[in-house]
């Protein structure tokens, strides 16, 4: 299939949650993208103008909850942001239907698809078949897992003569991250210290971040023998409230975990998270870069130490991270539309820049 680039890429936004709302605003404001449809899950959002829904002016595109209508719509690409952590099969089925309908897909939903060989082979086969049938491409990314722990550290390693180890740490306060399902149910914040949430069940950390570790290993030309995971938690010293809801004294308020790729029987590739719900918690744990963000260390010759902070227009680090998650994919749309059919990784795409965004 010959993919001829359009004047502007016709884009459908699929879901308008935390990341999706940022994506919707970005698509509306992007000079190379043309919003042609929006799918929503919440009945209260159905039938609304997409521009007004995301706090802007009307754009003449009304939201719908009719998935078949979205599949039938003429578009180049779908920005798929539906939550997939607790429903990966359902999210994959949505993506497959969109791909079969002749639309490319960029997605944040199923994080293991950052590195398709690490994902559920049944999901991979379903999506590959859909790409072949539709002549379409599918690219999954975000900020973490995503460019903060694949593209950025791999770029640094490209300036080394020798690489001994790579460590990427997200160090953030999630107090303004208004996503109760993720914080309370998936990560276990606000729950009793003896409660084991989904994220901390044996093997789940490796499922979620292992693909990023293996993607790094592919870029370095090494083989990960096994992936190890560890975590520790600390309780809230007293009750307080964050954007997602109340945190009672004695419940989980700080979480630190590591996902480690063992290469040549040594810990060579490490992804770490240090997550607090208040700045003063866990004072012995690593402190964040200014405002919160990522710390990337490549040990070798030469060694690199990079601190990456992010801030939204409102001054909030979590808003900056959500917008960065959306823009990684929004700005990749032209390259994804031009790519050969199939599941893509960063190795399959050219350098993605903010082309056309300097105003």
C-alpha positions, 0 to 999 in steps of 0.5 A: 500500500502506497501511503501518500501524505495528506495536506493535513492528517485527519485524526480521530481522538478515541477517549478523553480522559487525563491523556486524551483531553490533552491529546484533543487540545493538541490535535485541535491546535496542531497545524498539521492535524485536522480533527474529524471525530471524537469517541467518548465513554462518559454519557455526559460527554456525548453530543458535545462540541469537541472544542468546548469539551476541552475548554476551547472554542467550538470546532464543529466536531461533535463527540459520539459513543458509537464505535462503529460510526468511528470505524466508518469515518474517513480518517488517516489515524486514530489517537487511542487513549482508552485505558488498557491496564485492566482491560488489555484484550478489550483495548486491543480489540478496539485497536484491531478494529480501527486498524482493519478499517484502514486507519493507522493508530497511535496509542498509550493503552497497552504499555507492553506494545512498546516492545511487541516481542515482550507483549502477549503474543495473542494480542500481537498476532491480532494487531499484526493481522489487523495491520496487514488487512488494513494496510496500516501501522500502529505505534504505542508510546508515552513518557514512561514507559516511553520516551523518557526511558527509551528514546532519551537514554538511547540517544545518550548511549549513542555518544559512548565509547563504552557502556557499563550500565543504564539507570532511569529514575522517575522521581515525582510527587503524584499529588496533582495526578487526578486519576483515582483508579490508577493511584488507589486501585492499580498502585495501592496508594491510600490502601492499608500497608498489608494490601497488595495492589495490582501493580505489586503482584508478583511479575506485574512490574516486569510486565509493565516496565520489562518491555522498556528494559528489553527495548533498551537492550535491543538498542544496545545489542545485548540480551536480558537474561532475566528481569528482577523487580523489587519495591518498598512502601511508606505510610502517611504520618497523618491524614491529608488530601490529594487531587484524587481523594483522601489519604488516611494516616497509616495508609500507603503514601510513598512507593519506590520500585525497581525493574532491573534487566540482568545482562551477563549476570549483572544489573545493567539496565534499571528503571526506577520509580520514586513516587510520593504523594507529598514532598516531605515524605520518604526524606531518605529516598532520592529527591526529584529534579527541580519540580519533578521528572526524570534522572538518567545515568549512563555509566561508561566512557564517557558517563552521562548524568541527565536531569529532565524536569517538566512543567505544564503551562499551569506550573504543574509537573504532572500536567507537563507529564500528561501533555508530554505523553500526548505530544510524543504521539501527536507529533509522531503521526506523520511518521506513523502514517508514512511507515510500512504496515505493522507494529512499530517501535522507536527504531522504525521511526525517524527523529520526531521533532516539534516541526511547525510548532514554533510560533 
